[in-house]
Amino acid sequence: VLATASGRFDLAGLWIFHRCGKVVAGEAIVFVGAAGSHRRETIEAVDYTMDRLKSDIALWKREVGPQLNHWVEPTQKDTADLGRWGLA
């Protein structure tokens, strides 16, 4: 995802940080930051990266709790968001 986003947008840098291990509902889980010379393209790079992470990476897709223990699949909205980038 990082390489694809970096190649798609004119950026000086792109950073993705994702927590691992147990994360309590409501806690911050992911950070995506970008630096570039054009504001709109830099914001779009972050938006694109988040859409790809949400749909293509299983890092945050497991829910575990007293009555939960399953993998969460991408939603219809996640798939629709990929469509904005010509990926759905």
C-alpha positions, 0 to 999 in steps of 0.5 A: 500500500505504501509503495503504491500510494507513493508512486501514485501521488507526488509526495516527499514522504508517506508514513503509516503507523498501525498498532499491534496487539490488543486494542480497546474499542475507541482507541487510536489504531492507525496513523497515516501522514503525508508530506508534499508540495501540493496540499490537495494531492497530499490530502488525497494520498492520505485518503487513498492510503486509508481506503486501501488499508481499510479494504485490503489489509487484515491488520485490524479485521479481527474482533475478540470479546466475551461474545465475539471472535470473528474476522470482519470483512470490508463493508459495501462502503469500503468497496465503494470508497475503493471505486473512487480510485478505480480499484473496485 
